[in-house]
Every structure is written in structure tokens, then in C-alpha cells.
């Protein structure tokens, strides 16, 4: 399964922009670190890597709403 690299912007609407696709983790990880370092500090976009069977599945996973993890005292 490939590793997909996306640039995600939240404003004004959530946009997923696929940047690259890599077959192994090491190459994808190095490239994500390079892209994050080159990104302007004031940019509202984030760079994410995701491991998925297809590009469609990767986008589904990135758009999935996750519950906030419980914190100490949430009883």
C-alpha cells in the first residue's frame, strides 16, 4: 500500500491537495519533513502523510471526524 502526502487547508473550507505518493515509509517520511520545513510559518495549511490502499481511501480517512480522546477528569 502506498503512502500519500497531502496539504490540508481548513479555511475558508477544508481542501485536500494531494502532493505526492510513495511506495515506502522512509521516502515518504523524509519528504514530509522536507515539505514541512519549507512551508511558510504563517501558512494555515498542514502537511500530512497517510497510508491507504487508494487515493480515495486516503481522502476518506483524512476527512473522518474523530472523537476527542478522554482527558483526566472527564468522568
Residue frames relative to the residue before (quaternion, step in Angstrom):
aa qw qx qy qz dx dy dz
X 1.0000 0.0000 0.0000 0.0000 0.00 0.00 0.00
X 0.4185 -0.7321 0.4824 0.2372 3.57 -0.91 0.87
X 0.3837 -0.6573 0.5967 0.2543 3.50 -1.42 0.26
X 0.1750 -0.7883 0.5859 0.0676 3.55 -0.81 1.05
X 0.1925 -0.7592 0.6123 0.1080 3.56 -1.09 0.78
X 0.0566 -0.8133 0.5782 -0.0308 3.53 -0.80 1.12
X 0.2573 -0.6711 0.6636 0.2077 3.51 -1.34 0.49
X 0.0969 -0.8094 0.5792 0.0032 3.57 -0.71 1.13
X 0.0721 -0.7730 0.6298 0.0260 3.54 -0.86 1.02
X 0.3365 -0.7734 0.5141 0.1559 3.56 -1.00 0.86
X 0.7888 0.2824 -0.1422 0.5271 3.60 1.07 -0.58
X 0.5414 -0.1894 -0.8173 0.0561 1.62 -1.88 1.57
X 0.7645 0.1287 -0.1184 0.6205 3.61 1.21 -0.37
X 0.5858 -0.5805 0.4284 0.3693 3.57 -1.21 0.47
X 0.0015 0.7971 -0.6018 0.0493 3.56 -0.72 1.13
X 0.1858 -0.7558 0.6195 0.1022 3.54 -0.99 0.91
X 0.0384 -0.7940 0.6065 -0.0154 3.55 -0.73 1.08
X 0.2817 -0.7675 0.5512 0.1669 3.59 -0.39 1.20
X 0.2255 -0.7921 0.5582 0.1006 3.53 -0.79 1.09
X 0.8124 -0.0928 0.1286 0.5611 3.57 0.78 -1.05
X 0.1963 -0.7356 0.6337 0.1366 3.51 -1.42 0.20
X 0.0391 -0.8061 0.5902 -0.0162 3.58 -0.88 0.98
X 0.4648 -0.7017 0.4739 0.2588 3.56 -1.10 0.67
X 0.7986 0.2050 -0.1442 0.5471 3.62 1.05 -0.50
X 0.6541 -0.5742 0.3550 0.3413 3.51 -1.21 0.74
X 0.6506 0.5522 -0.3322 0.4018 3.56 0.84 -0.94
X 0.6769 0.4829 -0.2947 0.4709 3.60 0.87 -0.93
X 0.6604 0.5088 -0.3049 0.4605 3.57 0.96 -0.89
X 0.6561 0.5239 -0.3089 0.4468 3.57 0.94 -0.88
X 0.6513 0.5073 -0.3106 0.4713 3.58 0.93 -0.89
X 0.6788 0.5005 -0.2921 0.4509 3.57 0.92 -0.91
X 0.6233 0.5272 -0.3409 0.4662 3.62 1.00 -0.75
X 0.6530 0.5110 -0.3152 0.4617 3.58 0.93 -0.85
X 0.6384 0.5181 -0.3229 0.4687 3.60 1.01 -0.78
X 0.6746 0.4963 -0.2961 0.4592 3.58 0.90 -0.93
X 0.6509 0.5095 -0.3179 0.4644 3.59 0.97 -0.79
X 0.6604 0.5052 -0.3077 0.4626 3.59 0.99 -0.82
X 0.6992 0.4726 -0.2681 0.4646 3.59 1.04 -0.76
X 0.5572 0.6270 -0.3815 0.3885 3.57 1.22 -0.44
X 0.5267 -0.6355 0.4660 0.3187 3.55 -1.02 0.82
X 0.5518 -0.6462 0.4253 0.3116 3.56 -0.98 0.87
X 0.7104 0.4499 -0.2668 0.4710 3.59 1.07 -0.62
X 0.4446 0.6984 -0.4535 0.3299 3.59 1.24 0.06
X 0.3462 -0.7432 0.5326 0.2100 3.57 -0.99 0.80
X 0.5342 0.6193 -0.4008 0.4129 3.60 1.29 0.12
X 0.1928 -0.7466 0.6206 0.1427 3.54 -1.24 0.50
X 0.3300 -0.7150 0.5846 0.1949 3.53 -1.21 0.62
X 0.0144 0.8062 -0.5898 0.0451 3.58 -0.79 1.04
X 0.2312 -0.7273 0.6293 0.1471 3.50 -1.25 0.63
X 0.0023 -0.7984 0.6016 -0.0239 3.57 -1.01 0.83
X 0.3178 -0.7355 0.5791 0.1507 3.52 -1.10 0.88
X 0.2223 0.7810 -0.5494 0.1968 3.60 -0.51 1.16
X 0.6364 -0.5528 0.3912 0.3693 3.54 -1.28 0.42
X 0.8040 0.0434 0.0201 0.5927 3.57 0.98 -0.90
X 0.6584 -0.4900 0.3888 0.4187 3.54 -1.32 0.22
X 0.6333 0.5360 -0.3273 0.4522 3.60 1.01 -0.77
X 0.6556 0.4977 -0.3047 0.4792 3.59 0.96 -0.87
X 0.6195 0.5431 -0.3369 0.4557 3.60 1.02 -0.78
X 0.6820 0.4753 -0.2911 0.4735 3.58 0.90 -0.88
X 0.6056 0.5382 -0.3529 0.4680 3.59 1.06 -0.66
X 0.6705 0.4969 -0.2956 0.4649 3.59 0.91 -0.90
X 0.6698 0.4988 -0.3028 0.4592 3.59 0.97 -0.80
X 0.7060 0.4429 -0.2576 0.4889 3.59 1.13 -0.59
X 0.4665 0.6901 -0.4361 0.3404 3.57 1.27 -0.13
X 0.3234 -0.7338 0.5670 0.1885 3.56 -0.91 0.95
X 0.1516 -0.8008 0.5765 0.0581 3.55 -0.70 1.10
X 0.5052 -0.6317 0.4974 0.3137 3.52 -1.14 0.69
X 0.5377 -0.6017 0.4826 0.3405 3.52 -1.19 0.64
X 0.4593 -0.6822 0.4804 0.3046 3.62 -0.83 0.88
X 0.5443 -0.6233 0.4351 0.3548 3.60 -1.01 0.67
X 0.2330 -0.7591 0.5952 0.1233 3.53 -1.11 0.75
X 0.6593 -0.4902 0.3877 0.4180 3.53 -1.26 0.37
X 0.7930 0.2738 -0.2174 0.4990 3.57 -0.79 1.02
X 0.5066 0.6627 -0.4175 0.3604 3.63 1.25 0.13
X 0.3441 0.7818 -0.4727 0.2168 3.59 1.25 0.03
